[in-house]
């Protein structure tokens, strides 16, 4: 048992080392790909910001204007919603693209000098402009409503790091599963479409009376909501991350555990990936 545990920790260490050593490659490939997509388009890279902002406007119209409900916390609806959706769009697009990255690109990058474990990471970096763009819009909207930057903004790097780590963990795990079981990509797509409405991005879970209180409380401790509410804590000056030690422990225990499982599964099977493609 100790040997098995050591192997898993060794796999995690190798995975993290591969990401750190190849950071320049990850960044360059993600930027090159983004610029390549924008070539020939009139608005170019602006579409990376226009698309999520337009979707946010649609959700704002539906949830706030038509149904008049998003959050029950007394916060302005527009920045609360844009920030939540920005983080959720990042989660969804990065995890979905990362989950499919190895299956779709292993034949192209299989002979490259860098490890294939960085493919989901590249996909995550591609989505950074969505997070950055909608985050800036949310901050500007918050300032418009009187929520000016404070010292609470200093915890944003912590939540960005937490966001990246949980995204990498899910992406790596799902990318390995999809290589072996291709139908899982369709299942994952349906899960994320449904999960938007119980993610806390567009509707405050505390006012979702249709769900039993036990289910609402369970949903509030999931890793997606931890980061989402953390960003809102910083921008709306609601508190520091260490003031919620229970949620912080649950989040990091889950994220690190998931990363251990994902890295071990990836390292164990990646020499066989070509057999499944």
Backbone bond lengths (Angstrom), bond angles and torsions (degrees), N, CA, C in turn:
res aa  C-N    CA-C-N  psi(-1)  N-CA   C-N-CA  omega(-1)  CA-C   N-CA-C  phi
1 X - - - 1.468 - - 1.523 111.39 -
2 X 1.343 115.98 -41.16 1.459 119.37 178.37 1.529 110.83 -64.26
3 X 1.350 116.06 -37.96 1.461 119.53 179.28 1.522 110.18 -65.80
4 X 1.339 116.88 -39.35 1.455 120.38 179.36 1.525 110.31 -65.33
5 X 1.310 116.91 -39.69 1.460 121.01 178.06 1.518 110.88 -65.58
6 X 1.335 116.23 -40.74 1.470 120.01 178.22 1.516 111.01 -63.50
7 X 1.340 117.01 -37.72 1.459 120.44 178.65 1.524 111.28 -64.01
8 X 1.305 116.66 -40.36 1.464 120.06 179.95 1.517 110.96 -66.64
9 X 1.324 116.71 -41.86 1.463 119.90 178.20 1.519 110.86 -67.01
10 X 1.333 116.49 -34.82 1.470 120.34 177.11 1.528 110.36 -65.91
11 X 1.319 116.48 -39.99 1.462 120.30 177.89 1.529 110.83 -64.89
12 X 1.333 116.60 -40.34 1.463 120.24 177.52 1.517 110.73 -63.37
13 X 1.313 116.18 -43.61 1.467 120.02 178.84 1.523 111.10 -62.13
14 X 1.318 117.14 -42.39 1.461 120.62 179.88 1.527 110.69 -64.81
15 X 1.328 116.50 -42.08 1.468 120.18 179.06 1.526 111.35 -61.42
16 X 1.338 116.84 -48.38 1.465 120.22 -179.42 1.530 111.10 -64.68
17 X 1.328 116.92 -37.36 1.463 120.05 178.38 1.521 110.71 -64.34
18 X 1.331 116.93 -39.73 1.461 120.17 178.83 1.520 111.74 -63.76
19 X 1.330 116.50 -36.72 1.463 119.07 179.49 1.529 111.00 -69.30
20 X 1.321 116.21 -43.61 1.469 120.24 -177.80 1.528 111.15 -67.84
21 X 1.326 116.79 -43.81 1.464 120.28 -177.91 1.526 112.09 -67.03
22 X 1.312 116.94 -25.98 1.465 120.56 -176.64 1.520 113.48 -107.15
23 X 1.328 116.75 18.05 1.465 119.45 -179.97 1.529 113.15 -56.09
24 X 1.343 119.93 -44.85 1.475 118.76 177.27 1.528 112.54 -58.59
25 X 1.336 116.88 -41.40 1.462 120.73 178.50 1.518 111.34 -64.71
26 X 1.323 116.44 -43.79 1.470 121.47 178.53 1.521 110.41 -58.33
27 X 1.325 115.94 -47.45 1.464 120.45 -178.03 1.529 111.07 -65.27
28 X 1.313 117.37 -46.05 1.466 120.87 -176.49 1.527 111.77 -65.15
29 X 1.332 117.14 -42.74 1.468 119.80 -179.94 1.526 110.39 -66.11
30 X 1.318 117.25 -42.51 1.469 120.09 -179.00 1.525 110.92 -63.89
31 X 1.341 117.51 -41.93 1.473 120.53 179.45 1.530 110.95 -69.37
32 X 1.319 116.99 -40.05 1.461 120.98 179.83 1.527 110.27 -63.25
33 X 1.320 116.24 -42.36 1.461 120.80 179.73 1.520 110.74 -64.76
34 X 1.328 117.13 -42.36 1.455 120.89 179.97 1.524 111.32 -63.08
35 X 1.317 116.50 -44.36 1.462 120.09 178.56 1.520 111.27 -65.79
36 X 1.344 116.98 -35.86 1.457 120.51 179.58 1.522 112.06 -63.98
37 X 1.329 116.92 -39.25 1.460 120.73 179.66 1.523 111.13 -66.28
38 X 1.338 117.10 -36.48 1.467 121.28 -175.12 1.527 112.78 -78.02
39 X 1.340 118.06 -13.11 1.459 120.55 -179.98 1.529 110.39 -64.62
40 X 1.315 116.00 134.66 1.451 120.79 179.66 1.509 114.11 86.13
41 X 1.337 118.39 -5.98 1.454 121.72 176.85 1.524 109.60 -98.70
42 X 1.328 116.11 139.01 1.456 120.46 -175.49 1.530 111.47 -61.15
43 X 1.331 116.70 -43.61 1.464 120.60 -178.56 1.521 112.84 -89.19
44 X 1.333 117.16 -9.25 1.454 120.52 175.01 1.516 113.42 56.80
45 X 1.330 115.18 -131.70 1.471 120.64 -176.71 1.525 113.10 -69.76
46 X 1.333 117.44 -10.79 1.464 119.32 178.16 1.521 111.69 -61.54
47 X 1.334 116.99 -24.62 1.460 119.55 178.51 1.522 111.79 -62.11
48 X 1.312 117.82 -25.63 1.461 120.83 177.71 1.520 110.95 -64.20
49 X 1.323 117.01 -25.49 1.460 121.64 178.60 1.528 111.11 -99.69
50 X 1.348 116.70 -36.20 1.456 120.33 -176.84 1.523 111.13 -64.41
51 X 1.337 116.22 -44.36 1.468 120.04 -175.71 1.527 112.63 -60.29
52 X 1.336 120.17 -54.28 1.478 118.56 179.79 1.523 113.10 -65.99
53 X 1.340 117.88 -31.70 1.457 120.08 178.99 1.528 111.03 -68.48
54 X 1.330 116.77 -39.25 1.458 119.60 177.52 1.520 110.77 -66.18
55 X 1.332 116.92 -38.52 1.457 119.20 177.48 1.523 110.69 -66.07
56 X 1.323 116.67 -36.99 1.462 120.37 176.71 1.516 111.05 -63.34
57 X 1.333 116.01 -40.06 1.467 119.96 178.08 1.522 110.65 -62.16
58 X 1.344 116.40 -41.14 1.466 119.88 179.62 1.527 110.47 -63.15
59 X 1.351 116.11 -46.90 1.461 119.26 179.10 1.527 111.05 -64.18
60 X 1.334 117.46 -37.09 1.466 120.63 177.89 1.528 109.79 -61.97
61 X 1.314 116.47 -43.49 1.469 120.35 179.85 1.524 110.81 -63.06
62 X 1.343 115.77 -42.22 1.462 119.22 -177.05 1.521 111.86 -71.10
63 X 1.351 117.30 -52.15 1.451 120.81 -172.28 1.532 113.71 -80.84
64 X 1.331 117.25 -36.00 1.459 120.26 -174.99 1.518 111.54 -94.96
65 X 1.333 116.99 -51.88 1.464 120.45 -175.71 1.525 111.36 -72.62
66 X 1.338 117.25 -48.15 1.461 120.36 -175.01 1.524 112.53 -81.10
67 X 1.350 116.04 -50.25 1.465 118.93 -175.17 1.519 113.55 -99.67
68 X 1.330 116.30 -9.71 1.464 122.50 174.21 1.526 113.24 53.37
69 X 1.332 115.70 46.30 1.462 118.50 174.70 1.516 110.21 -156.36
70 X 1.294 117.05 127.72 1.466 123.05 168.53 1.518 109.63 -141.18
71 X 1.341 117.64 -56.65 1.463 118.07 -179.34 1.520 110.96 -130.60
72 X 1.314 114.35 149.50 1.455 120.15 179.67 1.509 111.56 -108.70
73 X 1.330 117.55 29.59 1.456 122.49 -174.27 1.526 113.11 -106.38
74 X 1.333 117.03 3.99 1.453 119.77 -179.15 1.511 114.22 74.32
75 X 1.323 117.76 16.26 1.463 122.43 179.72 1.521 109.90 -94.87
76 X 1.336 118.25 152.37 1.467 120.20 177.44 1.518 111.01 -60.85
77 X 1.328 115.04 133.69 1.460 119.99 -171.79 1.531 113.56 -65.83
78 X 1.329 117.25 -42.02 1.471 120.14 -172.50 1.531 112.82 -61.33
79 X 1.338 120.45 -55.91 1.480 118.62 179.91 1.518 112.49 -67.21
80 X 1.333 117.53 -34.15 1.467 121.19 178.22 1.522 110.01 -60.71
81 X 1.329 116.28 -44.63 1.457 121.16 -177.80 1.527 112.07 -72.69
82 X 1.336 117.88 -45.94 1.465 121.47 -177.95 1.520 110.32 -62.16
83 X 1.325 117.38 -40.88 1.462 120.14 179.60 1.525 111.10 -65.15
84 X 1.323 116.52 -46.34 1.457 120.12 179.72 1.513 112.58 -62.51
85 X 1.330 116.04 -44.41 1.457 119.78 179.84 1.527 111.68 -67.70
86 X 1.335 117.03 -36.34 1.457 119.95 178.00 1.519 111.51 -59.63
87 X 1.327 116.10 -43.83 1.461 120.23 179.15 1.527 110.67 -69.46
88 X 1.334 116.74 -39.88 1.459 119.51 179.62 1.527 111.31 -67.07
89 X 1.336 117.80 -41.54 1.459 119.99 177.22 1.529 110.31 -61.49
90 X 1.314 116.39 -39.88 1.467 119.30 177.19 1.518 110.18 -61.76
91 X 1.332 115.98 -49.14 1.458 120.13 177.92 1.532 110.40 -54.29
92 X 1.336 115.48 -55.03 1.450 120.09 -173.38 1.516 112.82 -62.30
93 X 1.336 117.08 -49.91 1.467 120.08 -176.72 1.522 111.84 -68.50
94 X 1.337 117.24 -39.92 1.464 120.08 -178.83 1.519 111.46 -69.11
95 X 1.325 117.49 -42.88 1.462 120.41 -178.43 1.530 110.96 -71.07
96 X 1.335 117.16 -42.50 1.458 119.48 179.71 1.527 111.29 -64.48
97 X 1.345 116.37 -46.26 1.467 119.68 179.26 1.519 110.81 -66.62
98 X 1.330 116.98 -40.81 1.461 120.52 178.82 1.516 112.02 -65.35
99 X 1.338 116.59 -36.59 1.459 120.51 -179.43 1.526 111.67 -64.21
100 X 1.336 116.75 -32.45 1.467 120.77 -177.95 1.528 113.01 -94.65
101 X 1.317 116.84 -4.74 1.468 120.18 -170.25 1.516 113.43 -64.92
102 X 1.314 117.73 -43.81 1.471 119.51 -176.92 1.516 110.89 -69.37
103 X 1.321 117.32 -42.70 1.455 120.77 179.87 1.526 111.29 -60.39
104 X 1.327 117.07 -42.87 1.461 121.11 -175.02 1.523 113.93 -83.00
105 X 1.341 117.46 -25.72 1.454 119.18 -170.48 1.525 115.04 -116.98
106 X 1.312 117.62 -1.67 1.462 118.69 -175.73 1.524 111.62 -63.89
107 X 1.333 117.41 -35.33 1.461 119.31 179.43 1.519 111.91 -69.00
108 X 1.341 116.41 -29.29 1.456 121.53 179.85 1.522 111.55 -79.23
109 X 1.349 116.15 -40.37 1.452 120.47 -175.43 1.531 113.19 -104.54
110 X 1.322 116.05 2.73 1.462 119.00 -175.71 1.520 113.98 -60.05
111 X 1.351 117.26 -31.39 1.460 120.90 -178.72 1.530 112.63 -96.34
112 X 1.323 117.08 4.27 1.466 120.73 -179.52 1.518 110.23 -73.70
113 X 1.320 115.11 166.03 1.461 120.46 -176.37 1.524 113.05 -81.32
114 X 1.311 116.52 -17.31 1.462 117.87 -179.11 1.536 110.37 -93.38
115 X 1.338 118.16 155.72 1.470 121.92 -178.08 1.522 111.32 -72.21
116 X 1.331 116.32 148.12 1.460 120.14 -178.62 1.524 112.27 -71.60
117 X 1.320 117.48 -9.68 1.468 119.61 178.69 1.516 111.91 -66.20
118 X 1.344 117.78 -16.05 1.464 119.39 -178.71 1.528 112.07 -86.11
119 X 1.348 118.23 -6.90 1.463 119.92 -178.55 1.535 112.26 -61.32
120 X 1.357 120.07 -46.72 1.465 118.63 175.43 1.533 112.75 -62.49
121 X 1.322 116.83 -32.78 1.461 120.56 178.81 1.521 110.82 -67.41
122 X 1.319 117.20 -38.92 1.462 121.00 176.33 1.523 110.20 -60.25
123 X 1.323 116.90 -43.31 1.460 120.27 179.55 1.531 111.04 -63.53
124 X 1.324 116.88 -36.09 1.461 119.60 177.76 1.523 110.90 -65.04
125 X 1.318 116.69 -42.81 1.463 120.72 179.92 1.529 111.19 -64.48
126 X 1.318 117.40 -30.80 1.457 120.31 178.49 1.532 111.71 -62.81
127 X 1.322 116.46 -29.37 1.463 121.05 -176.56 1.530 113.18 -90.69
128 X 1.326 116.61 1.80 1.459 118.82 -176.05 1.519 112.17 -62.57
129 X 1.343 117.76 -32.43 1.459 120.07 -179.12 1.532 111.41 -64.39
130 X 1.327 116.68 -31.89 1.472 119.68 176.39 1.517 110.87 -63.59
131 X 1.325 116.06 -47.25 1.458 120.90 178.67 1.522 110.99 -63.08
132 X 1.315 115.65 -45.62 1.463 121.06 -178.42 1.528 110.97 -64.37
133 X 1.321 116.58 -48.32 1.463 120.72 -176.85 1.510 112.83 -63.17
134 X 1.328 117.32 -48.25 1.460 119.97 -178.21 1.520 111.26 -72.84
135 X 1.333 117.05 -28.09 1.461 119.90 175.21 1.526 111.36 -65.12
136 X 1.328 115.93 -42.25 1.469 120.02 178.16 1.521 110.55 -63.77
137 X 1.330 116.49 -43.66 1.470 120.04 178.53 1.522 110.72 -61.46
138 X 1.334 117.17 -42.78 1.461 120.80 179.42 1.525 111.43 -62.81
139 X 1.326 117.00 -40.70 1.468 120.59 178.78 1.519 110.67 -64.66
140 X 1.330 116.81 -42.68 1.470 120.42 179.24 1.531 110.76 -63.91
141 X 1.331 116.38 -39.53 1.467 119.80 177.26 1.525 110.88 -66.36
142 X 1.333 116.63 -40.26 1.464 119.92 178.19 1.517 111.29 -62.59
143 X 1.332 116.96 -41.12 1.467 120.88 177.12 1.521 110.10 -62.70
144 X 1.318 116.37 -39.84 1.470 120.89 178.32 1.526 111.24 -58.80
145 X 1.343 116.19 -35.33 1.458 120.39 -179.79 1.531 112.66 -89.92
146 X 1.333 117.37 7.36 1.460 120.50 174.32 1.509 115.76 98.15
147 X 1.321 118.55 6.78 1.463 121.86 178.31 1.532 108.67 -98.33
148 X 1.322 115.50 88.59 1.463 121.10 -175.82 1.531 111.02 -83.03
149 X 1.345 117.41 156.11 1.469 120.40 179.50 1.530 112.23 -56.82
150 X 1.320 115.49 137.27 1.463 122.41 179.54 1.519 109.13 -132.10
151 X 1.330 115.98 -175.04 1.462 120.52 177.82 1.529 111.97 -62.72
152 X 1.324 117.25 -20.09 1.464 119.92 178.93 1.523 111.85 -62.06
153 X 1.331 117.49 -21.71 1.463 121.06 178.26 1.530 111.36 -63.87
154 X 1.331 117.64 -20.33 1.462 120.68 -177.94 1.525 112.37 -64.70
155 X 1.330 117.08 -17.78 1.464 119.28 179.74 1.534 112.68 -90.26
156 X 1.327 117.52 -0.53 1.462 120.05 178.29 1.536 112.54 -59.30
157 X 1.357 119.80 -42.58 1.475 118.35 177.11 1.533 113.07 -58.09
158 X 1.329 116.88 -35.39 1.462 119.56 177.96 1.529 110.62 -62.72
159 X 1.341 116.42 -45.87 1.462 119.51 -178.30 1.521 111.72 -71.61
160 X 1.329 118.38 -31.47 1.463 120.53 174.73 1.524 109.90 -64.53
161 X 1.334 116.37 -43.61 1.469 120.52 177.58 1.529 110.33 -62.12
162 X 1.338 117.02 -43.83 1.465 120.42 178.78 1.520 110.75 -62.89
163 X 1.320 116.37 -40.43 1.463 121.73 178.19 1.523 111.21 -61.42
164 X 1.333 116.44 -44.78 1.458 120.87 179.82 1.526 111.31 -64.45
165 X 1.320 117.55 -42.40 1.459 120.62 -175.84 1.521 112.14 -66.66
166 X 1.320 117.59 -43.89 1.470 118.88 179.70 1.520 110.87 -70.18
167 X 1.341 117.64 -32.49 1.466 120.92 176.08 1.521 110.72 -65.81
168 X 1.327 116.83 -43.92 1.460 120.59 177.94 1.527 111.39 -62.24
169 X 1.323 116.76 -40.50 1.463 120.24 -178.29 1.524 111.08 -62.58
170 X 1.334 116.75 -48.59 1.458 120.01 178.85 1.529 111.39 -65.37
171 X 1.330 117.26 -43.16 1.470 121.16 -178.23 1.517 111.30 -60.96
172 X 1.330 116.61 -45.39 1.461 120.32 -178.47 1.521 111.26 -64.91
173 X 1.331 116.68 -43.92 1.464 120.14 179.94 1.525 111.00 -63.41
174 X 1.341 116.38 -49.31 1.459 120.11 -176.89 1.525 111.85 -67.38
175 X 1.336 117.66 -34.17 1.465 119.92 179.24 1.527 111.40 -64.44
176 X 1.316 116.25 -34.19 1.469 119.95 177.44 1.520 111.04 -72.18
177 X 1.323 115.99 -41.54 1.469 119.99 -179.68 1.522 110.93 -64.23
178 X 1.337 117.15 -41.61 1.464 120.56 -175.87 1.528 111.72 -67.15
179 X 1.330 117.55 -34.16 1.468 119.33 176.87 1.521 110.09 -59.75
180 X 1.318 116.43 -39.48 1.469 121.33 -176.90 1.524 111.58 -84.67
181 X 1.341 116.45 -37.10 1.469 122.15 -176.55 1.527 107.91 -129.98
182 X 1.321 116.78 89.92 1.454 121.88 -170.93 1.528 113.35 -63.21
183 X 1.312 117.02 -31.75 1.464 119.75 -178.66 1.528 112.52 -62.91
184 X 1.315 116.65 -17.14 1.467 119.78 -178.31 1.527 111.29 -62.91
185 X 1.327 118.35 -24.88 1.461 120.39 179.28 1.520 111.29 -63.59
186 X 1.330 117.63 -37.42 1.465 121.44 177.76 1.526 110.62 -69.23
187 X 1.314 115.57 -41.82 1.468 120.01 177.95 1.528 110.06 -60.93
188 X 1.321 115.56 -43.10 1.460 120.80 -179.58 1.519 111.21 -63.21
189 X 1.305 116.89 -38.81 1.460 121.08 179.03 1.521 110.85 -61.46
190 X 1.327 117.52 -44.55 1.460 121.19 178.63 1.531 111.25 -65.47
191 X 1.319 116.28 -38.99 1.461 120.26 179.72 1.523 111.01 -60.47
192 X 1.336 116.95 -45.86 1.453 119.88 -177.94 1.533 111.95 -70.23
193 X 1.303 117.72 -33.71 1.467 119.42 176.45 1.521 111.30 -62.88
194 X 1.327 115.44 -42.14 1.464 119.53 179.26 1.521 111.80 -74.15
195 X 1.330 116.56 -38.80 1.464 121.23 -173.64 1.519 112.78 -64.80
196 X 1.340 118.27 -22.09 1.457 120.24 178.15 1.518 111.35 -53.55
197 X 1.327 116.76 -38.95 1.456 121.07 -173.16 1.518 113.55 -81.78
198 X 1.341 116.86 -10.98 1.461 119.40 175.84 1.527 110.58 -121.67
199 X 1.333 116.05 19.05 1.462 120.66 -177.43 1.524 112.57 -91.39
200 X 1.334 117.20 -13.66 1.451 120.01 -174.87 1.513 113.07 84.43
201 X 1.343 117.11 3.47 1.463 120.27 -179.25 1.518 111.60 -76.19
202 X 1.337 116.61 -43.67 1.458 120.97 -175.31 1.526 113.04 -107.67
203 X 1.327 116.83 -24.34 1.466 121.22 -178.45 1.524 108.89 -134.32
204 X 1.315 116.51 132.66 1.459 121.51 177.58 1.525 108.48 -68.25
205 X 1.335 116.75 120.59 1.461 120.33 -176.70 1.525 112.37 -63.06
206 X 1.320 117.33 -24.89 1.467 119.81 -178.02 1.523 112.56 -68.12
207 X 1.339 117.24 -17.10 1.470 119.40 179.74 1.531 111.69 -110.00
208 X 1.336 117.16 10.13 1.464 120.03 177.83 1.528 108.93 -84.64
209 X 1.318 115.94 83.24 1.463 121.30 -175.45 1.522 112.91 -66.66
210 X 1.332 117.22 -18.10 1.464 119.56 -179.11 1.521 111.84 -68.98
211 X 1.345 117.09 -21.48 1.460 121.14 179.52 1.524 109.82 -95.85
212 X 1.311 118.36 138.89 1.469 120.80 174.70 1.525 110.63 -58.76
213 X 1.315 116.26 149.46 1.465 121.50 -175.89 1.526 111.36 -58.89
214 X 1.340 118.14 -34.64 1.460 120.80 -179.80 1.525 111.35 -64.77
215 X 1.334 116.06 -40.28 1.466 120.15 179.36 1.520 110.32 -68.52
216 X 1.327 117.04 -40.69 1.470 119.89 178.82 1.523 110.95 -62.39
217 X 1.319 117.26 -41.79 1.454 120.42 179.59 1.525 111.22 -66.40
218 X 1.340 116.86 -36.56 1.467 120.02 177.97 1.521 110.81 -67.10
219 X 1.325 117.26 -40.18 1.462 120.93 -179.84 1.520 112.06 -65.33
220 X 1.327 116.96 -30.33 1.465 120.65 -176.35 1.529 112.95 -68.85
221 X 1.334 118.27 -14.39 1.465 119.29 -179.32 1.524 112.13 -102.91
222 X 1.354 117.50 9.35 1.468 117.65 179.75 1.528 109.61 -75.52
223 X 1.336 118.05 155.21 1.473 121.51 -173.15 1.517 113.70 -63.26
224 X 1.338 118.13 -29.10 1.455 119.76 179.57 1.530 110.81 -65.11
225 X 1.314 115.68 -45.37 1.467 119.56 -177.78 1.524 110.80 -70.71
226 X 1.334 117.78 -32.15 1.468 119.71 179.18 1.527 110.66 -57.56
227 X 1.320 117.25 -48.68 1.467 120.26 179.92 1.522 111.38 -69.78
228 X 1.318 116.79 -41.03 1.457 121.35 -178.81 1.526 111.35 -60.44
229 X 1.325 115.92 -49.18 1.456 120.03 179.44 1.524 111.30 -69.91
230 X 1.323 117.09 -27.69 1.461 120.09 176.16 1.520 111.97 -65.08
231 X 1.321 116.51 -43.32 1.466 120.29 175.53 1.532 110.32 -61.38
232 X 1.308 116.37 -41.11 1.462 120.00 179.01 1.529 111.04 -67.33
233 X 1.327 117.24 -36.77 1.467 120.31 175.98 1.524 110.72 -58.98
234 X 1.340 116.03 -41.49 1.464 120.43 -177.68 1.525 111.64 -69.34
235 X 1.319 116.63 -47.18 1.462 120.15 -173.99 1.523 111.86 -75.64
236 X 1.329 117.06 -33.05 1.463 119.74 179.41 1.525 112.72 -98.98
237 X 1.342 116.56 11.78 1.478 122.67 174.73 1.522 112.02 54.43
238 X 1.322 117.04 49.07 1.461 120.62 -176.42 1.517 113.65 -95.47
239 X 1.338 118.32 -18.38 1.454 118.74 -179.55 1.519 111.65 159.59
240 X 1.366 115.45 175.32 1.461 122.56 -179.22 1.515 110.01 -101.71
241 X 1.331 115.44 155.99 1.466 119.59 -176.02 1.520 111.84 -65.32
242 X 1.342 118.41 -29.63 1.464 119.52 -178.79 1.527 112.60 -78.18
243 X 1.327 116.63 -6.42 1.460 119.92 176.75 1.530 112.22 -80.68
244 X 1.328 115.92 -4.98 1.474 121.06 175.46 1.531 108.52 -124.71
245 X 1.320 116.68 65.32 1.476 119.98 -173.92 1.518 113.63 -62.42
246 X 1.334 117.21 -34.29 1.460 119.91 -179.57 1.521 111.53 -62.61
247 X 1.332 116.51 -48.03 1.468 120.60 179.61 1.524 110.92 -66.09
248 X 1.338 116.67 -36.29 1.464 119.99 179.51 1.522 110.62 -64.95
249 X 1.317 117.83 -42.33 1.465 121.46 179.71 1.529 110.56 -65.26
250 X 1.343 116.57 -44.22 1.465 120.46 179.34 1.530 110.06 -61.76
251 X 1.338 116.75 -44.15 1.462 120.25 -178.41 1.520 111.72 -61.55
252 X 1.334 117.41 -50.50 1.460 119.72 -175.48 1.523 111.94 -72.76
253 X 1.314 117.60 -31.74 1.465 119.66 175.71 1.528 109.92 -64.34
254 X 1.328 115.63 -43.53 1.467 119.71 178.93 1.526 111.26 -66.91
255 X 1.334 117.35 -46.92 1.464 121.71 -176.08 1.522 111.61 -64.22
256 X 1.333 116.47 -47.02 1.467 119.65 179.92 1.525 110.65 -66.04
257 X 1.341 116.87 -41.30 1.461 120.01 177.30 1.523 111.50 -61.19
258 X 1.330 116.54 -43.16 1.458 120.25 178.74 1.522 111.29 -65.12
259 X 1.326 116.71 -38.34 1.459 120.94 179.33 1.528 111.21 -67.42
260 X 1.317 116.60 -36.94 1.470 120.45 176.85 1.532 110.15 -62.92
261 X 1.325 116.21 -47.99 1.469 120.38 179.93 1.525 110.79 -63.58
262 X 1.356 116.56 -45.09 1.461 120.79 -177.02 1.533 111.85 -64.11
263 X 1.337 116.38 -45.00 1.467 119.86 -179.07 1.520 111.36 -67.02
264 X 1.325 117.50 -38.73 1.468 120.55 178.76 1.529 110.66 -64.83
265 X 1.329 116.28 -44.44 1.461 120.17 179.71 1.529 110.71 -64.51
266 X 1.322 116.56 -40.88 1.466 121.20 -179.97 1.533 110.82 -64.14
267 X 1.321 116.93 -48.85 1.465 120.61 -178.23 1.529 111.69 -65.30
268 X 1.316 116.12 -33.30 1.458 120.84 -177.92 1.525 111.65 -71.35
269 X 1.338 116.76 -33.32 1.459 120.24 -171.80 1.521 114.94 -109.43
270 X 1.339 118.75 -10.47 1.458 117.36 -169.27 1.531 114.13 -67.50
271 X 1.322 118.51 -23.54 1.457 119.68 176.15 1.536 111.76 -71.42
272 X 1.350 115.80 -12.75 1.449 120.31 179.39 1.523 112.62 -104.68
273 X 1.347 117.21 0.81 1.462 119.74 -174.66 1.524 112.70 -58.86
274 X 1.323 116.85 -38.90 1.465 119.78 -178.15 1.528 111.92 -62.59
275 X 1.313 117.18 -24.32 1.455 120.34 179.30 1.526 112.22 -71.44
276 X 1.350 116.01 -23.14 1.450 120.59 -177.73 1.528 113.23 -95.69
277 X 1.333 117.19 -15.98 1.460 120.88 -175.73 1.530 109.91 -85.26
